[in-house]
Amino acid sequence: MVPSYTSANGVDKSNQNSEFLEKKNAHLHNIVKPDIPLDDVRNLTEQDISNDNTFKMKLINKIENWSPLTAKYARLSIFGCKYLYKDVLVLLSAYKKYYTSDLSSLTYAELELKYRLPLQLIRLTPILIFWPIPFTNLLLFPLAFMFPKYLLSEQFWTDEQFKDYWMKDLHKHFEHNIRVFEHLSLMAEECSDDMLLKWFRVIECLGAGGVCPTDDIIQAIPVFTMFPYHFSTLPRQHITVLLKMYNLHRGWRRRVRLKNLAHYIQLMDKAIDSEGGPNKLKDRQLQWACMFRGLNPFASTRETLVEYLENWIKISSKIDNDSLSCILHCQVLLALNRPENDVLRKTE
């Protein structure tokens, strides 16, 4: 049995220690936080994550004095894990709603993460597999931060890496956008006479390097209900380019997967509109939404991004199940000649 601690002046502090422990236990009992339900992750706000004053952060602040680079990657690891944990909770909530009802019950944040996060978790698979092996973390961490695009999810990226990687993806997609427009122009010759005038007005505007008005695109939507723009009649070559443009694999059931993607994009558009419009989105959400829809978000102000997304949703709301293929071509019709995308054209 360990004897009680006695101070230098001979006073026995065993009673004082026991009282202190009782108070401490009572205090800890009162501040224990309940489990965070899947449907409510408001307890983990960005402010709570950034205002971390734990022992780990204090230690990192001390490390920064003699090795700023080490402290930088340590912060990325800590905050990345917290952001990833928060996003995984939202993803689990999305799957729970999806299996109990349907996709229409999901919020925009849940729809976005359901589309993006699973692929990013696959990137983390090698690290999660080899992490339990002793001493592998000495190699995994440097290797992961050397190749963050392939071994880490976006939660562990810096702002510079976000811009760099997203711009590379935009360059790649813009090349496919041009090919899609070329196919649309060639297929215009096969349209019926009653829709030729409205559709050629859109094609000629884009071919001349202009930005097509939203109202003209809406008037031309019926062309996507007929040959050759309907989902069932799109040429195989055009289907392949659309798959490349949206970074989908070119295997089996290509038309079905494109149609499911079009439904999903329209669901995201409806969720944005029902939650107050694009102006209610956070900056990173707004940037990704515009990038996914073909616009360079890094050469635009927030007001421009909001206006672009509002025009997109205006078109999306007029598209029905019969003209659903139109939504896959909207980024070509809306963003091909936007001045924000000039940097993509110059580096082609």
C-alpha positions as CSV (number, residue, x, y, z in Angstrom):
1,M,0.0,0.0,0.0
2,V,1.4,3.4,-1.0
3,P,1.6,5.7,2.1
4,S,-0.1,9.0,2.0
5,Y,1.9,12.0,0.9
6,T,3.1,14.3,3.8
7,S,4.2,17.8,3.2
8,A,7.5,19.3,4.4
9,N,5.8,21.1,7.2
10,G,4.4,17.8,8.6
11,V,0.8,18.4,7.5
12,D,-1.0,15.2,6.3
13,K,-2.7,16.0,3.0
14,S,-4.4,12.6,2.5
15,N,-7.8,14.1,3.4
16,Q,-7.2,17.1,1.2
17,N,-6.2,14.8,-1.7
18,S,-9.3,12.6,-1.2
19,E,-11.6,15.7,-1.2
20,F,-9.8,17.0,-4.3
21,L,-10.3,13.7,-6.1
22,E,-14.0,13.6,-5.2
23,K,-14.5,17.1,-6.5
24,K,-12.6,16.3,-9.7
25,N,-14.6,13.2,-10.3
26,A,-17.9,15.0,-9.7
27,H,-16.8,17.7,-12.1
28,L,-15.8,15.2,-14.8
29,H,-19.1,13.4,-14.3
30,N,-21.0,16.6,-15.0
31,I,-19.1,17.5,-18.1
32,V,-19.2,14.2,-19.8
33,K,-20.6,14.7,-23.4
34,P,-23.2,12.5,-24.8
35,D,-22.6,10.5,-27.9
36,I,-23.0,12.5,-31.1
37,P,-26.0,11.2,-33.0
38,L,-25.6,10.6,-36.7
39,D,-28.3,13.0,-37.7
40,D,-26.8,15.9,-35.7
41,V,-23.2,16.9,-36.0
42,R,-23.7,20.5,-34.9
43,N,-21.5,19.8,-31.9
44,L,-18.5,19.6,-34.2
45,T,-18.5,23.0,-35.8
46,E,-15.5,24.4,-37.6
47,Q,-14.9,26.8,-34.8
48,D,-14.8,24.0,-32.3
49,I,-12.2,22.1,-34.4
50,S,-10.0,25.1,-35.0
51,N,-10.1,26.3,-31.3
52,D,-8.3,23.2,-30.0
53,N,-6.3,23.9,-26.9
54,T,-5.3,20.3,-26.1
55,F,-2.0,18.9,-25.0
56,K,-1.2,17.9,-28.6
57,M,-1.7,21.4,-29.9
58,K,0.4,22.9,-27.1
59,L,3.2,20.4,-28.0
60,I,3.0,21.3,-31.7
61,N,3.3,25.0,-30.8
62,K,6.5,24.2,-28.9
63,I,7.8,22.1,-31.8
64,E,7.2,25.0,-34.2
65,N,10.0,26.9,-32.6
66,W,12.7,24.5,-33.8
67,S,11.0,22.8,-36.8
68,P,8.1,24.8,-38.4
69,L,7.7,22.2,-41.2
70,T,7.2,19.4,-38.7
71,A,4.6,21.5,-36.9
72,K,2.8,22.2,-40.1
73,Y,2.4,18.6,-41.0
74,A,1.4,17.7,-37.5
75,R,-1.3,20.3,-37.6
76,L,-2.5,19.0,-40.9
77,S,-2.7,15.5,-39.4
78,I,-4.6,16.5,-36.3
79,F,-7.1,18.9,-38.0
80,G,-7.4,16.5,-41.0
81,C,-8.5,13.7,-38.7
82,K,-11.1,15.9,-37.0
83,Y,-12.5,17.1,-40.3
84,L,-12.6,13.6,-41.7
85,Y,-14.4,12.4,-38.6
86,K,-17.0,15.1,-38.9
87,D,-17.5,14.3,-42.6
88,V,-17.8,10.6,-42.0
89,L,-20.5,11.3,-39.5
90,V,-22.4,13.3,-42.1
91,L,-21.8,10.5,-44.6
92,L,-23.2,7.8,-42.3
93,S,-26.2,10.1,-41.7
94,A,-26.7,10.3,-45.4
95,Y,-26.6,6.5,-45.9
96,K,-29.0,6.1,-42.9
97,K,-31.5,8.4,-44.6
98,Y,-31.0,6.8,-48.0
99,Y,-31.7,3.3,-46.8
100,T,-34.7,4.3,-44.6
101,S,-36.3,6.6,-47.2
102,D,-34.7,7.8,-50.4
103,L,-32.2,10.3,-51.8
104,S,-34.7,13.2,-51.9
105,S,-34.6,13.3,-48.1
106,L,-30.9,14.2,-48.0
107,T,-29.6,17.7,-47.5
108,Y,-27.1,19.2,-49.9
109,A,-24.2,18.6,-47.6
110,E,-25.1,14.9,-47.3
111,L,-25.6,14.6,-51.1
112,E,-22.3,16.2,-51.8
113,L,-20.4,14.1,-49.3
114,K,-22.1,10.9,-50.5
115,Y,-20.8,11.7,-54.0
116,R,-17.3,12.7,-53.1
117,L,-16.2,11.1,-49.8
118,P,-16.3,7.4,-50.7
119,L,-13.6,7.8,-53.4
120,Q,-11.5,9.8,-51.0
121,L,-11.8,7.1,-48.3
122,I,-10.5,4.6,-50.9
123,R,-7.3,6.7,-51.2
124,L,-6.8,6.3,-47.4
125,T,-7.1,2.5,-47.7
126,P,-3.3,1.8,-48.0
127,I,-2.6,3.8,-44.9
128,L,-5.4,2.2,-42.9
129,I,-4.3,-1.3,-43.9
130,F,-0.6,-0.8,-43.1
131,W,-1.0,1.4,-40.0
132,P,-1.2,-1.4,-37.4
133,I,2.1,-2.9,-38.6
134,P,4.9,-1.7,-36.2
135,F,7.2,1.1,-37.4
136,T,5.3,1.5,-40.8
137,N,4.0,4.9,-39.6
138,L,7.6,6.1,-39.9
139,L,7.4,5.5,-43.7
140,L,3.6,6.1,-44.2
141,F,3.4,9.7,-43.0
142,P,6.3,11.1,-45.1
143,L,5.1,9.1,-48.1
144,A,1.5,10.3,-47.7
145,F,2.4,13.9,-47.5
146,M,4.7,13.6,-50.5
147,F,1.8,12.3,-52.6
148,P,-1.3,13.8,-50.9
149,K,-3.5,13.6,-54.1
150,Y,-3.2,9.8,-54.2
151,L,-2.8,8.8,-50.6
152,L,-4.7,11.4,-48.6
153,S,-8.3,12.7,-48.7
154,E,-9.1,16.4,-49.1
155,Q,-9.4,16.9,-45.4
156,F,-5.6,16.7,-45.2
157,W,-4.8,19.1,-48.1
158,T,-3.6,22.7,-47.8
159,D,-5.3,25.6,-49.5
160,E,-2.5,25.6,-52.1
161,Q,-3.0,21.9,-52.8
162,F,-6.7,22.4,-53.2
163,K,-6.2,25.0,-55.8
164,D,-3.5,23.1,-57.6
165,Y,-5.3,19.8,-57.8
166,W,-8.7,21.2,-58.7
167,M,-7.1,23.3,-61.5
168,K,-5.5,20.2,-62.9
169,D,-8.8,18.5,-62.9
170,L,-10.4,21.5,-64.6
171,H,-7.8,21.5,-67.3
172,K,-8.5,17.9,-68.0
173,H,-12.3,18.3,-68.1
174,F,-12.2,21.4,-70.3
175,E,-10.6,19.4,-73.1
176,H,-13.6,17.0,-72.9
177,N,-16.0,20.0,-72.8
178,I,-14.7,21.1,-76.2
179,R,-15.1,17.7,-77.7
180,V,-18.7,17.5,-76.3
181,F,-19.5,20.8,-78.0
182,E,-18.1,19.5,-81.3
183,H,-20.4,16.5,-81.1
184,L,-23.4,18.7,-80.3
185,S,-22.7,20.8,-83.3
186,L,-22.4,17.8,-85.6
187,M,-25.6,16.3,-84.2
188,A,-27.5,19.5,-84.7
189,E,-27.9,18.7,-88.4
190,E,-30.1,15.8,-87.5
191,C,-32.6,17.8,-85.4
192,S,-36.2,18.3,-86.5
193,D,-37.2,21.5,-88.3
194,D,-39.4,23.0,-85.6
195,M,-36.5,23.0,-83.1
196,L,-33.6,23.9,-85.5
197,L,-34.0,27.7,-85.1
198,K,-33.8,27.8,-81.3
199,W,-31.1,25.1,-81.0
200,F,-28.9,26.7,-83.8
201,R,-29.2,30.0,-82.0
202,V,-27.4,28.4,-79.0
203,I,-24.9,26.5,-81.1
204,E,-24.0,29.6,-83.2
205,C,-23.6,31.7,-80.1
206,L,-21.2,29.2,-78.5
207,G,-19.4,28.7,-81.8
208,A,-18.8,32.4,-82.1
209,G,-17.2,32.5,-78.7
210,G,-20.1,34.0,-76.8
211,V,-21.8,33.2,-73.6
212,C,-25.3,31.8,-74.3
213,P,-28.1,33.5,-72.4
214,T,-29.9,31.3,-69.9
215,D,-33.3,31.9,-71.5
216,D,-32.1,30.7,-74.9
217,I,-30.9,27.5,-73.3
218,I,-34.2,27.0,-71.6
219,Q,-36.1,27.4,-74.9
220,A,-33.8,24.8,-76.5
221,I,-34.4,22.2,-73.8
222,P,-37.0,20.3,-75.8
223,V,-34.3,19.3,-78.3
224,F,-33.0,16.9,-75.7
225,T,-36.3,14.9,-75.8
226,M,-35.8,13.8,-79.4
227,F,-33.3,12.2,-81.7
228,P,-30.3,12.3,-81.4
229,Y,-30.0,14.1,-78.0
230,H,-32.2,11.8,-76.0
231,F,-30.5,9.4,-73.6
232,S,-31.6,6.4,-75.6
233,T,-30.3,7.8,-78.9
234,L,-27.0,9.4,-77.9
235,P,-24.1,8.0,-80.1
236,R,-21.7,5.7,-78.4
237,Q,-18.7,8.0,-79.1
238,H,-20.6,10.9,-77.4
239,I,-21.4,8.7,-74.4
240,T,-17.7,7.9,-74.0
241,V,-16.7,11.6,-74.0
242,L,-19.4,12.3,-71.4
243,L,-18.1,9.6,-69.2
244,K,-14.6,11.1,-69.4
245,M,-15.9,14.6,-68.7
246,Y,-17.5,13.4,-65.5
247,N,-14.6,11.1,-64.6
248,L,-16.7,7.9,-64.7
249,H,-15.3,4.5,-65.8
250,R,-16.1,3.4,-69.3
251,G,-17.2,-0.1,-68.5
252,W,-20.6,-1.7,-68.5
253,R,-24.0,0.0,-68.2
254,R,-22.7,3.3,-69.4
255,R,-26.0,4.9,-70.3
256,V,-27.5,3.8,-67.0
257,R,-24.7,5.3,-64.9
258,L,-24.9,8.6,-66.8
259,K,-28.6,8.8,-66.3
260,N,-28.2,8.1,-62.6
261,L,-25.6,10.9,-62.5
262,A,-28.0,13.3,-64.1
263,H,-30.7,12.4,-61.6
264,Y,-28.2,12.9,-58.8
265,I,-27.1,16.4,-60.1
266,Q,-30.7,17.4,-60.3
267,L,-31.3,16.3,-56.7
268,M,-28.3,18.4,-55.6
269,D,-29.7,21.4,-57.5
270,K,-33.1,20.9,-55.8
271,A,-31.5,20.6,-52.4
272,I,-29.5,23.8,-52.9
273,D,-32.7,25.7,-53.9
274,S,-34.8,24.3,-51.1
275,E,-32.1,25.3,-48.5
276,G,-32.1,29.0,-49.5
277,G,-30.2,29.0,-52.7
278,P,-26.5,29.1,-53.6
279,N,-25.8,32.2,-51.4
280,K,-26.3,29.9,-48.3
281,L,-23.5,27.6,-49.3
282,K,-20.1,27.9,-47.6
283,D,-17.2,29.1,-49.7
284,R,-15.6,25.7,-50.2
285,Q,-19.0,24.1,-51.0
286,L,-19.8,26.9,-53.5
287,Q,-16.4,26.5,-55.1
288,W,-16.8,22.7,-55.6
289,A,-20.3,23.1,-56.8
290,C,-19.2,25.5,-59.6
291,M,-16.1,23.5,-60.4
292,F,-18.2,20.3,-60.7
293,R,-20.5,22.2,-63.1
294,G,-17.7,23.4,-65.4
295,L,-16.7,26.9,-64.0
296,N,-13.3,27.9,-62.7
297,P,-14.0,29.0,-59.1
298,F,-10.5,30.5,-58.5
299,A,-10.9,33.3,-61.1
300,S,-14.3,34.4,-59.8
301,T,-15.8,36.4,-57.0
302,R,-18.4,34.8,-54.7
303,E,-21.1,36.9,-56.3
304,T,-20.1,35.5,-59.8
305,L,-20.2,31.9,-58.5
306,V,-23.6,32.5,-56.9
307,E,-25.0,34.0,-60.1
308,Y,-23.6,31.1,-62.2
309,L,-25.2,28.5,-59.9
310,E,-28.5,30.4,-59.8
311,N,-28.6,30.3,-63.6
312,W,-27.7,26.6,-63.6
313,I,-30.5,25.8,-61.1
314,K,-32.9,27.9,-63.2
315,I,-32.2,25.6,-66.2
316,S,-32.2,22.4,-64.1
317,S,-35.7,23.2,-62.7
318,K,-37.1,23.2,-66.3
319,I,-35.6,19.7,-67.1
320,D,-37.9,16.7,-66.8
321,N,-37.2,13.0,-67.0
322,D,-37.6,13.0,-70.7
323,S,-35.0,15.8,-71.3
324,L,-32.7,14.6,-68.6
325,S,-29.6,14.4,-70.9
326,C,-29.6,18.2,-71.1
327,I,-28.3,18.5,-67.5
328,L,-25.1,16.6,-68.5
329,H,-24.5,19.2,-71.2
330,C,-25.3,22.3,-69.1
331,Q,-21.7,22.9,-68.2
332,V,-20.8,23.1,-71.9
333,L,-23.8,25.3,-72.7
334,L,-23.2,27.6,-69.7
335,A,-19.5,27.7,-69.1
336,L,-17.6,26.9,-72.3
337,N,-16.9,30.5,-73.2
338,R,-17.0,32.1,-69.8
339,P,-14.2,34.6,-69.2
340,E,-13.3,32.8,-66.0
341,N,-12.4,29.7,-68.1
342,D,-10.0,31.6,-70.4
343,V,-7.0,30.4,-68.4
344,L,-8.0,26.8,-69.2
345,R,-8.2,27.6,-72.9
346,K,-4.8,29.3,-73.0
347,T,-3.0,26.4,-71.4
348,E,-4.7,23.8,-73.6
